Amino acid sequence: MDIDPGKQFFYSNTTKGFYNAGIHGDGIPDDAAAITEDEHSALLQGLSQGKAIAVVGGKATLTDPPPPSLGDAKTAKLAAINAAFVAALDKGFAVSLGFKMDATLEDLQKLKTAYDFAVLLGEATMVVVDYGNVPHPDLPLADVETVLKEVGGNYRALYMTKQQLRGQVNAAATVEAVAAVVWPP
């Protein structure tokens, strides 16, 4: 029984790629294992589910992926720490005055700038808009200063936590040590 070259597939361990006889012809690597159309579909399905493909004994099979390298584990963990830091800031921060404030550095800088202008202009109060976009009119500048200190303290604590965790990741000598670094600590 002849197989249509357009339906004859191969998988190469060297290139980690699929090949089609009708398309690639003589360009198929020597280590490529012949697979059927159904096997091709099953291997693609396995890849989409996080599996890896290895050619064992001349046959392409699904396997568990190899563990990440130390460098890859560190890169992924540092990205996760940065994402956790941003997520913590995006949740806002409840201040002692009974409302929640935006907590990003940009929001803190905007509030500090507005406060500085109010002081410069000799004003005693200012409007502060909280996390839920609710305005707090005529907030005494002493209360605005409290908000700045509390939100700034929260930002600083989260930033210091992020930096401490980044240091632990960078100092880790094994993938397991990297995995042990978690937010929040």
C-alpha positions in Angstrom: 0.0 0.0 0.0 1.5 3.3 -1.1 1.2 6.3 1.3 0.4 9.7 -0.1 3.6 11.7 0.5 1.5 14.6 1.7 0.3 12.4 4.5 3.6 10.9 5.5 5.0 12.6 8.6 8.2 12.5 10.4 9.5 13.8 13.8 13.1 14.7 14.4 14.7 14.6 17.9 17.5 16.9 16.7 15.4 19.7 15.5 12.4 19.0 17.7 10.3 19.5 14.6 7.7 17.7 12.4 8.3 17.1 8.7 6.0 16.3 5.8 7.4 14.1 3.0 5.3 16.0 0.4 6.7 19.4 1.6 10.2 18.7 2.9 11.2 15.8 0.6 15.0 15.3 0.9 15.3 17.9 3.6 14.0 15.6 6.3 16.8 15.0 9.0 18.4 11.6 9.1 17.3 11.0 12.7 13.6 11.6 11.9 11.2 8.9 12.8 8.3 8.1 10.5 4.8 8.7 12.0 1.3 8.2 10.7 -1.2 11.1 10.4 -3.0 9.8 13.5 0.3 9.7 15.5 1.1 13.2 14.2 -2.3 14.5 15.6 -1.8 12.6 18.9 1.7 14.1 19.3 0.5 17.6 18.6 -2.3 17.1 21.1 0.2 15.9 23.7 2.4 19.0 23.1 -0.6 21.2 23.7 -1.1 19.5 27.1 2.5 20.2 28.2 4.1 16.9 27.1 7.4 16.6 25.2 8.3 14.3 22.3 11.2 12.0 22.2 12.3 9.4 19.6 13.0 6.2 21.5 13.9 3.1 19.6 13.1 4.8 16.3 9.5 5.6 17.5 8.3 9.1 18.4 6.5 9.0 21.8 5.1 11.5 24.3 7.2 12.0 27.5 7.1 14.2 30.5 9.1 17.4 29.7 12.6 17.7 31.1 12.8 19.8 34.3 13.7 23.4 33.6 17.3 24.4 33.8 18.4 26.5 36.7 18.6 29.6 34.5 15.1 29.0 33.1 13.7 28.4 36.6 15.3 31.6 37.8 13.9 33.6 34.9 10.4 32.2 35.5 10.5 32.8 39.2 11.7 36.4 38.8 8.8 37.1 36.4 6.4 35.5 38.9 7.8 37.7 41.7 7.4 40.8 39.6 3.9 39.9 38.7 3.0 39.3 42.4 4.5 42.7 43.3 2.3 44.4 40.6 -0.7 42.5 41.7 -0.2 43.4 45.3 0.0 47.1 44.4 -3.0 46.9 42.1 -5.2 45.7 45.0 -4.8 49.1 46.6 -4.1 49.8 50.3 -6.5 50.6 53.1 -5.4 53.6 55.1 -6.1 54.4 58.7 -8.6 57.2 57.6 -11.1 54.4 56.7 -10.7 54.2 52.9 -8.6 52.4 50.4 -6.1 54.2 48.1 -4.4 53.3 44.8 -1.0 52.0 45.8 1.2 52.1 42.7 4.3 54.2 42.6 2.7 56.4 39.9 -0.4 57.0 42.0 1.7 57.8 45.0 3.8 60.3 43.0 0.7 62.0 41.7 -0.8 62.4 45.2 2.6 63.7 46.5 2.8 66.2 43.6 -0.8 67.4 44.3 0.1 67.6 48.1 3.2 69.6 47.3 1.3 72.1 45.2 -1.4 72.5 47.9 1.4 73.3 50.4 3.1 75.7 48.0 -0.2 77.5 47.5 -0.8 77.7 51.2 -4.0 75.6 51.1 -5.2 73.8 54.2 -7.2 71.1 52.5 -7.4 69.3 49.2 -9.6 66.7 47.4 -8.3 63.1 47.4 -9.9 60.5 45.2 -9.7 57.0 46.6 -9.3 53.5 45.1 -13.0 53.3 44.3 -12.9 56.8 42.6 -14.8 58.3 45.5 -13.7 61.9 46.2 -12.8 63.0 49.7 -13.2 66.8 49.6 -11.6 69.2 52.0 -9.2 66.6 53.4 -6.8 68.4 55.8 -3.3 68.4 54.5 -2.2 66.6 57.7 -4.5 63.7 56.8 -3.1 63.7 53.2 0.3 63.5 54.7 -0.9 60.5 56.7 -2.2 58.9 53.5 1.1 59.5 51.8 3.1 58.0 54.7 0.9 54.9 54.9 0.7 54.2 51.1 4.4 55.0 50.8 5.2 52.7 53.6 3.1 49.9 52.0 4.9 50.5 48.7 8.3 50.4 50.4 7.5 47.2 52.2 6.3 45.5 49.1 9.3 46.7 47.1 11.7 45.5 49.8 10.0 42.1 49.8 10.3 41.9 46.1 14.0 42.8 46.2 14.7 40.3 49.1 13.0 37.5 47.1 14.9 38.5 43.9 18.1 38.2 45.9 17.1 34.7 47.1 16.3 33.6 43.6 19.6 35.0 42.2 21.6 33.2 45.0 19.8 29.9 44.6 22.1 27.1 43.4 19.4 24.5 42.5 16.0 24.5 40.8 14.5 23.2 44.1 15.9 26.2 45.9 14.4 28.5 43.3 11.0 26.8 43.7 11.1 27.3 47.5 11.1 31.1 47.0 7.5 32.2 47.3 5.4 35.4 47.4 4.3 36.3 50.0 7.1 35.0 52.1 
